[in-house]
Amino acid sequence: MCGRYATTRSAADLSALFEAVDDTGGTVVPRYNVAPTDEVPVVRHSRRAGGRVVSMGRWGLLPAWVRDPRVGAKMINARAETLATSRAYAAAFVSRRALVPADGWYEWRRDGPSRQAYFLTSTDGSPLAFAGLWTRWGAAGLVTFCVVTTAAIGRVADIHARMPLIVPPQWWQRWLTGEADPSLLAPPPVEVVEALEVRPVGPAVGDVRNDGPALVNRVEPTPVTPPLW
């Protein structure tokens, strides 16, 4: 599962990285603790622009038939194994796929009575792109999106059973504009996952009110107190 992540690059940097038009309106700010319903940058293919655009989107997909926007908080992730047949996600998979720029994402592993937070990021600091789906919702055409998740592999599986579907740069265009082929939903190559750092971080990320670069600093894992028996 992906329930928190960081995205800190500027609109100009994202536009250059993804060779996309900046359509964010100057609203991009560094976010080290993105939570459901936050508005953050996403990359889409736009027929109007004739190519890729970076725009702001609300995390939590809202299909057209949804009436209450609060539903989006429960639709932040779409399972790769079932999205092609899901009422909520199938239409977006066919024609509205997105890339979600990220520095990395957070997961928690329970160790006895405590939980340790981890930040999963590239070892060399290069950006990640999560597979995403997007919609326009409501009369104002609000852009909403979700992150596609898959079964965790490699070292990520030691932390959590699920992970975002990471799209390598050579697959970006196919993800955005290619046929809605099931092969798009296969787990990423093992080498993509093995290039990730699994970094223990402090508990402050557990509070959505906290933000800032200190959240991704490495800490010593919290010792687990053994049970008294």
C-alpha positions in Angstrom: 0.0 0.0 0.0 1.1 3.6 -0.5 -0.6 5.9 2.0 2.1 8.6 2.3 4.8 9.8 0.0 7.2 12.7 -0.8 7.3 14.9 -3.9 9.7 17.8 -3.6 10.7 18.8 -7.1 9.7 22.2 -8.6 7.3 22.5 -11.5 10.2 23.6 -13.7 12.2 20.5 -12.7 9.2 18.2 -13.3 8.5 19.8 -16.7 12.1 19.2 -17.8 12.3 15.7 -16.4 9.1 14.5 -18.0 9.4 16.7 -21.2 6.0 18.2 -20.3 4.2 21.5 -20.3 3.8 23.1 -16.9 0.1 23.5 -16.2 0.3 23.8 -12.4 -0.3 27.6 -12.2 2.7 28.1 -9.9 1.1 26.1 -7.1 3.8 23.4 -6.7 5.5 23.3 -3.3 7.9 20.7 -1.8 5.8 18.1 0.1 7.6 15.6 2.3 4.4 14.1 3.8 1.7 13.8 1.1 -1.5 12.4 2.5 -4.8 11.4 0.9 -6.9 14.4 -0.6 -3.7 16.6 -0.9 -3.2 18.3 -4.2 0.1 17.5 -5.8 1.7 17.3 -9.3 0.8 14.5 -11.7 1.9 14.0 -15.3 -0.8 13.3 -17.9 -1.1 13.1 -21.7 -3.2 16.0 -23.0 -4.7 16.0 -26.4 -5.3 19.8 -26.1 -1.6 20.3 -25.4 -0.5 17.7 -27.9 1.7 15.9 -25.4 2.5 15.6 -21.7 1.4 18.1 -19.1 2.3 18.5 -15.4 -0.9 19.5 -13.6 -2.2 19.5 -10.0 -4.3 16.6 -8.9 -6.2 15.7 -5.8 -5.0 12.3 -4.4 -8.0 10.1 -4.2 -9.8 9.1 -7.5 -13.3 10.3 -7.9 -15.2 8.5 -10.7 -17.9 10.6 -12.4 -20.7 8.7 -10.6 -19.4 9.6 -7.1 -21.5 12.2 -5.4 -19.5 12.8 -2.2 -15.9 13.9 -2.7 -15.0 12.4 0.7 -15.1 9.0 -1.0 -11.8 9.9 -2.6 -9.9 9.4 0.7 -10.7 5.7 0.3 -9.7 5.5 -3.3 -6.0 6.5 -3.2 -4.7 3.1 -4.4 -5.9 0.8 -7.2 -4.7 -2.9 -7.1 -3.0 -3.8 -10.4 -4.5 -7.3 -10.2 -8.1 -6.1 -10.3 -8.3 -2.6 -11.7 -9.0 -3.6 -15.3 -12.3 -5.1 -14.3 -13.2 -2.7 -11.5 -16.1 -0.3 -11.9 -14.2 2.4 -10.2 -10.9 2.1 -12.2 -11.4 0.3 -15.5 -12.4 3.3 -17.6 -9.5 5.3 -16.4 -7.1 2.4 -17.1 -8.2 2.4 -20.7 -7.8 6.1 -21.4 -6.6 8.2 -18.4 -3.3 6.9 -17.1 -0.9 9.2 -15.3 2.6 9.2 -13.8 2.9 10.3 -10.2 6.3 12.0 -9.5 7.8 11.0 -6.1 11.0 11.1 -4.2 9.9 8.0 -2.4 7.2 6.6 -0.2 6.6 5.6 3.4 5.7 2.3 4.9 5.4 1.0 8.5 6.5 -2.4 9.7 5.3 -3.7 13.0 8.0 -5.0 15.3 6.3 -6.4 18.4 4.5 -3.7 20.2 5.9 -0.8 18.1 6.0 0.3 14.5 9.0 1.5 12.6 8.5 3.9 9.7 10.6 3.5 6.6 11.2 5.8 3.6 11.7 3.9 0.3 13.6 5.9 -2.2 16.2 5.5 -5.0 19.8 5.0 -3.8 21.1 7.7 -6.1 18.5 10.3 -5.5 16.9 10.0 -8.9 13.1 10.6 -9.1 10.5 7.8 -9.1 7.4 7.7 -11.2 4.4 5.7 -9.8 1.8 4.4 -12.2 -1.4 6.3 -11.7 -5.0 6.8 -13.0 -6.8 10.1 -13.2 -10.3 11.5 -13.7 -12.0 14.8 -14.0 -14.8 15.2 -11.5 -17.6 17.6 -10.9 -18.7 20.7 -12.8 -15.4 22.3 -12.2 -13.5 19.4 -13.8 -11.3 18.7 -10.7 -8.4 16.4 -11.6 -8.2 13.5 -9.2 -5.9 10.5 -9.2 -4.9 7.3 -7.5 -1.6 5.3 -7.4 -1.5 1.8 -8.8 -0.1 -0.8 -6.4 1.3 -4.3 -7.0 2.6 -7.1 -4.9 5.9 -6.1 -3.2 9.0 -7.8 -4.4 12.7 -8.0 -3.4 13.7 -6.0 -0.3 10.4 -4.1 -0.3 8.6 -7.3 0.6 10.4 -7.3 3.9 8.6 -4.1 4.9 5.1 -4.5 3.4 3.1 -6.8 1.1 2.2 -4.1 -1.4 4.2 -1.3 -3.2 3.5 1.3 -5.8 3.9 0.2 -9.4 7.1 2.0 -10.4 7.3 2.9 -14.1 10.9 3.1 -15.4 11.6 6.1 -17.7 11.7 3.9 -20.9 8.1 2.8 -20.2 6.7 6.3 -19.4 5.2 6.9 -22.9 3.8 3.4 -23.1 2.1 3.8 -19.8 0.6 7.2 -20.7 -0.6 6.5 -24.2 -0.2 2.8 -25.1 -2.9 0.2 -25.4 -4.5 -0.9 -22.1 -2.6 -4.1 -22.1 -2.4 -6.3 -19.0 1.4 -6.4 -19.4 1.4 -2.8 -18.3 0.4 -4.0 -14.8 3.2 -6.5 -14.3 5.5 -5.8 -11.3 8.6 -3.7 -12.1 11.8 -5.3 -13.1 13.7 -6.7 -10.1 16.6 -4.3 -10.8 14.3 -1.3 -10.2 13.4 -2.5 -6.8 17.0 -3.6 -5.9 18.0 0.0 -6.6 15.8 1.3 -3.8 17.1 2.3 -0.3 14.9 1.1 2.6 15.7 3.9 5.1 14.4 3.9 8.7 13.0 7.3 9.6 11.5 8.9 12.7 7.8 8.6 13.9 7.0 12.3 13.0 5.8 11.3 9.6 2.9 9.5 11.2 1.2 12.9 11.8 -0.1 14.5 8.6 0.5 17.9 10.1 4.2 17.4 10.0 6.2 18.3 6.9 9.8 19.2 6.0 13.0 17.5 4.9 13.7 16.2 8.4 11.0 13.6 7.9 13.2 11.7 5.4 16.4 11.7 7.5 17.8 8.3 8.5 17.4 7.3 12.1 18.5 4.3 14.1 15.6 1.9 14.2 13.7 2.1 17.4 14.6 -0.9 19.7 11.8 -3.3 20.4 11.2 -4.1 24.1 10.8 -7.9 24.4 7.7 -9.2 26.3 8.2 -9.9 30.0 7.6 -13.7 29.9 
